[in-house]
């Protein structure tokens, strides 16, 4: 079968489209014929061989998220059957052969039924992005109906799903984006207000949207740039959840003291099993109801995975990047 294989750590050039051995489901495992795979920033970090959360054993096939049809099940598998439409929501260090391939074998606990109205491309956009959004909003920030949430960088794969989830929960959503196409996607996702990224110069404009109080929750994707601004913006007793960061920052802790706000962080790989299961139940419920509708940005054929990684590195495109598997 065809797959992307990595035999040396490095950059996108190390992603090789090649023939690999067929995978076979063992006891408690499921084999899925994949039609789409989601590309995440964590995939690019893992490729370098220096990612703090996970260093795979070489050679390996990348990819944590995907969608397709169950081709075979091993002994004692009860949650899916051959022919079921499913999505894969893996975690690092879980038993999975990687989704950048025509087929995958993984633990049955990572395979979940995909509603008929959800495309394979949308199914591949779930997994890491959906679980990250769910964990940030509900397991870390404990978002409540009626609260206001600012999603600071809402046009990416995680941010767009966070917008939809927060709206479905009855929150008021302010989303930020830096480009017109990203702005349109955030509007499409259902944000109440879409603005440019917040800076020191525009704090008062955002406060005006919240009657001067500030948002109750801020979801932050670039903490090394925005955290001090977030502290000035957040409502008293509010919660800032850090999802992304690319360096160090110097802040004045007194700003947090003045607001008595919480600076929280999340890394999906820390989620215990029960919270993983809660996330999946919540995500499937929103998929079934139609509240969650993953928005696809760029699609590329599997053999152009390296091009997709290059786009991620350059910050090109909005929405979710998905590989199409023939």
LOTOR-357692 format. One line per 3 residues: their letters; for each residue z, x, y of N, C-alpha, C. Coordinates in pm, whole numbers, plus 50000, padded with zeros to 5 digits. Each point is the difference from the previous one (the first is absolute). Layout:
<recs>
a) Z:X:Y:Z:X:Y:Z:X:Y; ...
</recs>
This chain:
<recs>
xxx) 50000:50085:49881:50000:49915:50119:50000:50089:50124; 49960:49941:50114:49996:50072:50126:50135:49988:50072; 50036:50110:50066:50125:50001:50075:49996:50114:50101
xxx) 50091:49994:50095:50024:50113:50089:50107:50087:49933; 49972:50127:49987:50097:50090:49939:50030:50116:50094; 50127:50037:50003:50046:50112:50082:50052:50109:49907
xxx) 49939:50118:50006:50045:50112:49918:50067:50108:50084; 49984:49992:50133:50065:50092:50092:50047:49922:50123; 50117:50035:50050:50050:49936:50122:49922:50053:50120
xxx) 49993:49917:50103:49929:50041:50121:49959:49881:50083; 49880:50006:50057:49949:49894:50085:49907:49908:49925; 49928:49913:50074:49911:49901:49938:49895:50060:49908
xxx) 49962:50126:50025:49899:50064:49916:50047:50018:49856; 50128:49984:49974:50055:50014:49864:49988:49871:49919; 49949:49894:50062:49980:49873:49929:49864:50003:49932
xxx) 49999:50010:49869:49876:50017:49925:49971:49874:49918; 49883:49944:50021:49954:49883:49924:49937:50050:49871; 50061:49963:49886:49956:50061:49875:50029:49907:49882
xxx) 49960:50044:49882:50033:49927:49877:50135:50047:49948; 50082:49905:49960:50129:50031:49939:50013:49919:49870; 50100:50033:49923:50020:49930:49874:50040:49854:50024
xxx) 49958:49913:49909:50041:49860:50006:50152:49990:49988; 50057:49902:50067:50144:49978:49991:50027:49885:49904; 50111:50009:49929:50034:49900:49898:50144:49953:50023
xxx) 50018:49869:49998:50133:49942:50023:50089:50019:49878; 50120:50051:50023:50099:50013:49895:50103:49889:50009; 50109:50015:49932:50105:49900:49998:50053:49977:50141
xxx) 50004:49872:50041:50052:49966:50132:49906:50032:50114; 49875:50033:49968:49905:50040:50103:49882:49903:50008; 49930:50006:50113:49885:49914:50024:49882:50087:50043
xxx) 49883:49971:49947:49876:50065:50045:49923:49902:50087; 49966:50042:50121:49930:49915:50095:49866:50063:50036; 49894:49921:49992:49869:50041:50052:50004:49976:50150
xxx) 49995:50108:50077:50018:49991:50143:49868:49976:50073; 50006:49919:50105:49883:49974:50084:50022:50047:50143; 50123:50030:50036:50030:50050:50134:50131:50076:49996
xxx) 50012:50100:50088:50122:50080:50011:50032:50021:50146; 50127:49987:50035:50042:50022:50138:50031:50147:50025; 49967:50047:50120:50029:50138:50040:50114:49997:50101
xxx) 50104:50078:49972:50118:50006:50085:50020:50140:50057; 50064:50012:50117:50032:50134:50050:50077:50084:49899; 50086:49937:49921:50077:50075:49900:49909:50067:49898
xxx) 49882:49941:49973:49906:50063:49908:49952:50134:50056; 49976:50003:50131:49955:50124:50063:50112:50103:50003; 50124:49954:50026:50112:50094:50000:50019:50060:49861
xxx) 49989:49915:49897:50018:50047:49863:49895:50104:49963; 49878:49980:50049:49890:50090:49969:50030:50144:50044; 50081:50017:50103:50029:50135:50051:50092:50078:49906
xxx) 50072:49928:49913:50095:50067:49912:50130:50038:50067; 50021:49950:50122:50122:50035:50076:50080:49877:50042; 49964:49883:49947:50065:49875:50041:50143:49997:49948
xxx) 50094:49974:50090:50141:50007:49964:50040:49899:49893; 49928:49886:49996:50039:49895:49907:49944:50019:49859; 49889:50074:49990:49937:50005:49867:49896:50112:49993
xxx) 50010:50082:49897:49898:50101:49971:49955:49977:49856; 49880:49947:49981:49953:49967:49865:49964:50125:49920; 49996:49983:49871:49955:50107:49912:49847:49999:49993
xxx) 49940:50115:50018:49854:50011:49994:49952:50004:49856; 49879:49949:49972:49915:49920:50089:50053:49857:50008; 49962:49930:50106:50042:49861:50012:49893:49918:50070
xxx) 50008:49867:49979:49915:49905:50070:50084:49932:50108; 49962:50006:50127:50078:49938:50107:49994:49847:49992; 50078:49938:50086:49994:49855:50018:50117:49927:49943
xxx) 50065:49921:50086:50115:49919:49960:49967:49851:49996; 49900:49959:50077:49969:49858:50016:49859:49969:49952; 49983:49884:49937:49868:49961:49955:50000:49856:49953
xxx) 49881:49951:49963:49988:49863:49950:49883:49993:49905; 50013:49912:49900:49894:49984:49902:50037:49897:49895; 49949:50019:49880:50020:49904:49891:50063:50072:49881
xxx) 50100:49937:49941:50067:50058:49884:49901:50012:49885; 49985:50122:49948:49908:50025:49890:50072:50005:49865; 50125:50050:50000:50076:50010:49875:50148:50008:50034
xxx) 50082:49954:49908:50146:50008:50017:50060:50064:49876; 50106:50075:50021:50071:50062:49889:50104:49905:49940; 50065:50047:49896:50105:49921:49936:50110:49967:50100
xxx) 50055:49879:49985:50116:49951:50076:49968:49970:50146; 49873:50002:50039:49964:49959:50137:49994:49847:50005; 50072:49942:50094:50009:49853:50007:49961:49942:50135
xxx) 49990:50084:50104:49980:49942:50133:49854:49975:50035; 49905:50064:49928:49858:49977:50025:49926:49997:49867; 49878:49943:50006:49916:49991:49881:49861:50056:50030
xxx) 49926:50031:49896:49863:50048:50016:49920:49895:50079; 49926:50045:50100:49919:49911:50083:50066:49958:50129; 50130:50026:50016:50070:49963:50123:49951:50086:50117
xxx) 49986:49937:50117:49976:50073:50124:50135:50052:50048; 50009:50129:50033:50129:50060:50034:49985:50101:50112; 50115:50032:50062:50005:50114:50091:50106:50096:49950
xxx) 49978:50127:50028:50091:50107:49962:50082:50039:50122; 50130:50004:49985:50089:50046:50107:50090:50108:49941; 49947:50122:49998:50072:50112:49938:50101:50059:50096
xxx) 50084:50084:49948:50087:50084:50080:49987:50142:49947; 50026:50098:50086:49995:50138:49956:50100:50021:49887; 49962:50086:49909:50081:50034:49883:50002:49889:49897
xxx) 49925:49891:50021:49991:49896:49899:49891:50038:49900; 49999:49931:49887:49904:50032:49895:49866:49934:50031; 49910:50077:50061:49871:49946:50042:49897:50112:49998
xxx) 49879:49971:49955:49896:50102:49993:49919:50011:50128; 50030:49921:50104:49931:50010:50128:49890:49898:50016; 49989:49943:50121:49905:49891:50024:49864:50044:50049
xxx) 49981:50128:50030:49868:50047:50043:49916:50024:49875; 49977:49896:49924:49932:50011:49871:49947:49864:49959; 49910:50001:49901:49948:49873:49951:50105:49921:49922
xxx) 50094:50070:49940:50108:49934:49926:50131:50071:50027; 50108:49925:49983:50133:50057:50014:50088:49948:49888; 50092:50082:49954:50106:49957:49909:50132:50023:50071
xxx) 50086:49899:50002:50129:50013:50066:50101:49907:49937; 50126:50017:50036:50106:49913:49952:49971:49855:50039; 50035:49907:49913:49975:49860:50030:50071:49954:50126
xxx) 50112:50063:50035:50077:49959:50118:49925:50024:50130; 49894:50082:49996:49922:50031:50120:49880:49910:50017; 49976:49910:49904:49880:49916:49998:50040:49856:50032
xxx) 49933:49940:50097:50040:49868:50049:49878:49909:50016; 50018:49873:49969:49890:49904:50007:49949:49985:50143; 49867:49999:50012:49934:49987:50130:49944:49859:50012
xxx) 50043:49923:50101:49946:49864:50016:49848:49999:50008; 49938:49895:49951:49854:49993:49992:49932:50010:50136; 50067:49952:50106:49936:50002:50131:50011:50135:50070
xxx) 50068:50096:49938:50017:50134:50059:49899:50094:49935; 49917:50067:50079:49897:50088:49945:50063:50126:49942; 49921:50071:49919:50048:50127:49946:50026:50100:50112
xxx) 49915:49999:50103:50023:50090:50113:50133:49970:50067; 50030:49872:50019:50129:49963:50059:50115:50036:49907; 49978:49981:49869:50104:50036:49904:50031:50148:50004
xxx) 49897:50082:50021:50020:50145:50008:50069:50040:50130; 50003:49911:50097:50065:50028:50129:50147:49966:49998; 50049:49949:49887:50141:49965:49987:50079:50127:49961
xxx) 50082:49993:49901:50071:50119:49955:50081:50066:50111; 49972:50126:50027:50078:50077:50097:50006:49934:50138; 49886:49955:50059:50011:49939:50133:50084:49873:50003
xxx) 49975:49910:49905:50073:49873:50000:50148:50021:49973; 50032:50085:49903:50141:50023:49968:50072:50073:50113; 49930:50090:50069:50060:50069:50113:50030:49902:50113
xxx) 49904:49912:50031:50021:49900:50104:50115:49908:49964; 50002:49953:49876:50105:49909:49955:50136:50067:50007; 50007:50125:49953:50129:50070:49998:50051:50023:50143
xxx) 49909:50041:50089:50041:50027:50138:50052:49874:50069; 49928:49890:49983:50036:49877:50071:50123:49931:49943; 50004:49989:49868:50099:49911:49938:50115:50073:49931
xxx) 49974:50118:49944:50107:50071:49931:50072:50099:50090; 49933:50048:50103:50063:50092:50095:50038:49931:50130; 49904:49935:50066:50031:49935:50128:50067:49864:49983
xxx) 49990:49941:49880:50057:49866:49976:49952:49902:50106; 49869:50000:50025:49940:49914:50102:50035:49853:49976; 50036:49931:50110:50037:49859:49993:49896:49915:50073
xxx) 49979:49876:49954:49911:49909:50072:50045:49985:50145; 49904:49999:50090:50031:49984:50142:50019:50131:50073; 50016:50109:49929:50014:50129:50066:49862:50050:50046
xxx) 50002:50097:50091:49878:50064:50047:49990:50138:49938; 49882:50031:49944:49976:50131:49941:49882:50066:50069; 50018:50126:50038:49891:50081:50055:49953:50094:49889
xxx) 49872:49989:49965:49942:50088:49899:49917:50102:50075; 50056:50121:50011:49945:50103:50087:49897:50081:49923; 49877:49950:49996:49894:50058:49921:49961:49902:49891
xxx) 49952:49884:50043:49984:49885:49909:49862:49989:49938; 49908:50091:50032:49862:49982:49956:49968:50071:49869; 50098:50065:49939:49978:50068:49873:50027:49911:49881
xxx) 49987:50057:49880:50017:49922:49878:50138:49940:49986; 50104:50074:50039:50137:49947:49993:50026:49905:50117; 49959:50042:50119:50032:49921:50119:49942:49861:49998
xxx) 49875:49985:49955:49938:49868:49997:50071:49907:49903; 50045:50054:49886:50073:49915:49905:50140:49968:50053; 50058:50095:50074:50130:49972:50062:49990:49887:50102
xxx) 49890:49997:50075:49978:49891:50095:49998:49866:49927; 49923:49992:49892:49988:49874:49926:50132:49959:49938; 50071:50096:49943:50129:49968:49936:50101:49950:50103
xxx) 50008:50069:50114:50096:49960:50102:49969:49861:50054; 49870:49972:50022:49961:49867:50048:50036:49893:49897; 49975:50028:49874:50030:49900:49897:50149:49973:49990
xxx) 50081:50094:50048:50146:49986:49995:50054:49932:50125; 49912:49965:50092:50043:49929:50120:50040:50089:50115; 49956:50126:49999:50032:50091:50110:49890:49996:50106
xxx) 50036:50039:50122:49901:50024:50104:49956:50145:49985; 49869:50025:49999:49947:50133:49971:49922:50055:50119; 50041:50119:50044:49925:50077:50098:49943:50120:49927
xxx) 49868:50014:50001:49936:50112:49931:49933:50092:50099; 50000:50130:49971:49931:50094:50086:49884:50065:49925; 49897:50035:50075:49883:50069:49945:49938:50081:50113
xxx) 49926:50105:49962:49947:50090:50102:49852:49980:50028; 49930:49924:49913:49857:49984:50015:49962:49852:49997; 49889:49961:50063:49960:49859:50002:49984:49940:49861
xxx) 49940:50075:49905:49983:49945:49866:50133:49979:49930; 50095:50090:50025:50134:49982:49944:50071:49882:50063; 49981:49983:50129:50057:49886:50071:49953:49869:49939
xxx) 49870:49992:49969:49945:49878:49941:50060:49972:49863; 50019:50106:49920:50057:49982:49867:50144:49949:50008; 50077:50053:50095:50139:49956:50016:50004:49854:50043
xxx) 49907:49961:50087:49989:49858:50037:49965:49916:49878; 49904:50049:49920:49958:49929:49879:50117:49983:49904; 50089:50098:49995:50115:49993:49910:50103:49897:50046
xxx) 49991:49956:50127:50088:49893:50045:50107:50039:50099; 49993:50120:50057:50101:50040:50098:49999:49905:50119; 50117:49972:50054:50010:49913:50118:49945:50070:50124
xxx) 50026:50131:50009:49954:50079:50114:49952:50135:49946; 49887:50048:50053:49949:50132:49964:49985:50081:50127; 50058:50121:50000:49999:50086:50117:49965:50143:49958
xxx) 49974:50085:50100:49982:50142:49972:50134:50059:49955; 49995:50120:49941:50123:50066:49959:50095:50012:50118; 50127:49977:49976:50101:50001:50106:50033:50144:50039
xxx) 50005:50024:50130:50040:50130:50052:50114:49980:50101; 50053:50109:50050:50105:49991:50103:49953:49914:50117; 49871:50009:50030:49947:49930:50117:49985:49850:49978
xxx) 50001:49956:49876:49974:49858:49973:50120:49928:49938; 50116:50064:49999:50119:49936:49941:50030:49868:50070; 49993:49997:50131:50034:49878:50074:49905:49886:49966
xxx) 49873:50033:49974:49903:49897:49962:50038:49935:49868; 50049:50080:49906:50040:49945:49870:50129:49921:50013; 50093:50051:50080:50125:49927:50021:49972:49861:50059
xxx) 49898:49991:50084:49966:49872:50060:49955:49899:49896; 49946:50048:49888:49957:49911:49893:50118:49943:49922; 50116:50059:50019:50120:49958:49925:50112:49956:50094
xxx) 49962:49949:50116:50097:49954:50100:50098:50110:50040; 49952:50124:49994:50083:50113:50041:50094:50053:49893; 50002:49936:49885:50098:50039:49896:49951:50113:49910
xxx) 49870:50009:49979:49946:50095:49904:49989:49939:49862; 49918:50057:49913:49984:49947:49864:50124:50024:49915; 50025:49909:49908:50114:50014:49908:49976:50107:49895
xxx) 49873:50016:49963:49962:50097:49897:49876:50075:50049; 50000:50131:49979:49881:50082:50026:49964:50071:49870; 49873:49985:49959:49948:50073:49884:49919:50116:50056
xxx) 50042:50122:49967:49946:50120:50065:49925:50091:49902; 49875:50030:50034:49914:50082:49914:49984:50143:50049; 50047:50032:50120:49986:50135:50054:50127:50035:50080
xxx) 50108:50017:49925:50132:50014:50062:50010:50125:50087; 49932:50108:49964:50012:50122:50078:49943:49986:50141; 49917:49899:50021:49945:49972:50134:50076:49886:50068
xxx) 50037:49898:49924:50043:49874:50062:50148:49967:49993; 50079:50077:49925:50137:49955:49973:50084:49983:50126; 49991:50092:50094:50082:49984:50121:49955:49877:50080
xxx) 49870:49976:50005:49951:49878:50066:50052:49876:49927; 50001:50005:49869:50053:49887:49921:50145:49973:50035; 50079:50105:50016:50142:49984:50032:50020:49933:50136
xxx) 49910:50027:50093:50008:49937:50131:49952:49856:49996; 49920:49970:49901:49937:49868:49992:50076:49901:49913; 50067:50047:49897:50062:49913:49900:50107:49912:50062
xxx) 50016:49880:49947:50107:49910:50046:50136:50053:49957; 50103:49955:50067:50136:50035:49958:50022:49954:49856; 50061:50086:49921:50029:49975:49858:49871:49988:49917
xxx) 49888:50048:50056:49873:49994:49928:49987:50109:49895; 49888:49999:49931:49976:50094:49891:49862:50063:50014; 49998:50133:49996:49876:50075:49999:49981:50055:49859
xxx) 49886:49968:49939:49973:50049:49864:49886:50101:50006; 50028:50122:49960:49900:50107:50002:49924:50000:49867; 49868:49978:50010:49914:50006:49882:49922:50131:49997
xxx) 49962:50051:50118:49919:50120:50007:50050:50097:50103; 49978:50129:49975:50044:50106:50090:49920:50126:49971; 49968:50075:50107:49920:50121:49981:50058:50120:50074
xxx) 50130:50006:50013:50060:50115:50066:50137:49968:50053; 50054:50091:50081:50135:49986:50054:49995:49938:50139; 50115:49949:50043:50011:49941:50133:50143:50020:50050
xxx) 50014:50019:50129:50132:50007:50061:50028:49868:50070; 50112:49937:49965:50035:49871:50059:50141:50007:50057; 50032:49905:50085:50134:49986:50055:50075:49894:49919
xxx) 50095:50038:49916:50070:49902:49917:50074:49893:50080; 50027:50029:50128:50070:49900:50081:49918:49872:50013; 49867:50013:49993:49916:49881:50006:50033:49906:49882
xxx) 50022:50056:49883:50038:49918:49884:50139:49943:50017; 50089:50077:50060:50137:49952:50023:50001:49882:50097; 49918:50011:50105:49996:49893:50100:49955:49868:49939
xxx) 49906:50007:49908:49948:49879:49936:50077:49963:49873; 50079:50092:49949:50061:49984:49867:49894:49958:49898; 49884:50066:50012:49889:49969:49909:50006:50090:49877
xxx) 49926:49964:49900:49993:50077:49876:49865:50069:49992; 50003:50129:49969:49878:50075:49969:49995:50014:49849; 49909:49929:49940:49987:49998:49854:49871:50072:49961
xxx) 49987:50027:49874:49877:50063:49950:49971:49944:49862; 49876:50013:49961:49966:49955:49866:49895:50091:49939; 50018:50029:49874:49899:50068:49918:49995:49921:49871
xxx) 49886:49943:49973:49987:49907:49889:50051:50058:49869; 49985:50131:49985:50037:50066:49874:50150:49993:49974; 50080:49965:50102:50144:49987:49982:50042:49863:49948
xxx) 49907:49905:49996:50034:49862:49964:50050:49994:49855; 50120:49946:49978:50046:49981:49862:49919:49890:49931; 50009:49993:49869:49917:49909:49923:50014:49856:50044
xxx) 50124:49955:50029:50019:49860:50036:49933:49967:50133; 49997:50096:50094:49934:49975:50127:49848:50009:49987; 49951:50084:49910:49856:49999:49968:49961:49861:49951
xxx) 50076:49946:49907:49968:49868:49944:50010:49891:50105; 50100:50008:50088:50010:49903:50109:49876:50006:50089; 49955:50121:50030:49881:50016:50084:49879:49935:49936
xxx) 49981:50025:49871:49883:49944:49931:50007:49847:50000; 50116:49944:49972:50014:49853:50001:49966:49945:50139; 50051:50066:50104:49972:49954:50135:49853:50012:50036
xxx) 49939:50111:49961:49858:50022:50030:49913:49898:49928; 50026:49977:49870:49919:49905:49926:50016:49859:50057; 50121:49967:50043:50021:49868:50060:49917:49982:50126
xxx) 49993:50103:50082:49922:49992:50123:49850:50001:49970; 49959:50072:49895:49860:49996:49959:49960:49860:49954; 50083:49941:49917:49970:49867:49945:49993:49896:50111
xxx) 50090:50009:50097:50003:49902:50109:49889:50023:50101; 49942:50120:49999:49897:50032:50099:50055:50066:50125; 50132:50019:50006:50060:50064:50118:49961:50146:50009
xxx) 49978:50065:49886:49962:50140:49997:49854:50010:49958; 49918:50062:50087:49857:50013:49977:49959:50142:50042; 50012:50096:49911:49970:50138:50037:49864:50014:50069
xxx) 49999:50073:50109:49878:50019:50079:49942:50137:49967; 49877:49998:49949:49935:50123:49958:49924:50060:50119; 50014:50130:50017:49927:50070:50104:49874:50063:49943
xxx) 50014:50122:49951:49886:50075:49945:50001:49993:49847; 49881:49983:49941:49986:50012:49855:49899:50112:49971; 50031:50077:49896:49914:50109:49958:49991:49998:49848
xxx) 49890:50049:49942:49995:50012:49855:50097:50108:49953; 50048:49989:49877:50098:50094:49946:49956:50145:50017; 49872:50028:49979:49953:50138:50008:50008:50059:50141
xxx) 50027:49915:50100:50017:50050:50137:50147:50000:50043; 50090:50016:49903:50143:50003:50030:50034:50109:50102; 49936:50116:49988:50028:50110:50093:49971:49959:50144
xxx) 49892:49924:50020:49967:49952:50134:50109:49908:50052; 50055:49918:49911:50110:49913:50041:50122:50077:50044; 50033:50107:49928:50114:50083:50037:49976:50066:50136
xxx) 49878:50041:50026:49968:50061:50128:50016:49898:50114; 49962:49877:49975:50019:49895:50101:50147:49977:50029; 50082:49999:49894:50144:49985:50020:50054:50112:50087
xxx) 49960:50123:49970:50051:50115:50074:49964:49994:50148; 49883:49943:50030:49952:49992:50139:50045:49872:50069; 50066:49911:49927:50044:49874:50059:49886:49907:50032
xxx) 49891:50011:49923:49883:49916:50025:50015:49867:49927; 49971:49891:50071:49998:49869:49937:50132:49927:50007; 49991:49869:49989:50117:49913:49997:49996:49917:49873
xxx) 50108:49928:49972:50005:49924:49877:50018:50092:49881; 49982:49948:49881:50025:50075:49877:49875:50068:49948; 50012:50127:49962:49892:50076:49938:50003:49978:49850
xxx) 49889:49954:49945:49993:49966:49858:49878:50066:49936; 50019:50052:49878:49891:50056:49922:49947:49895:49903; 49870:49983:49995:49935:49905:49909:49960:50073:49873
xx) 50037:49945:49884:49978:50067:49873:49896:49923:49920; 49887:50062:49973:49892:49934:49927:50023:50011:49850
</recs>
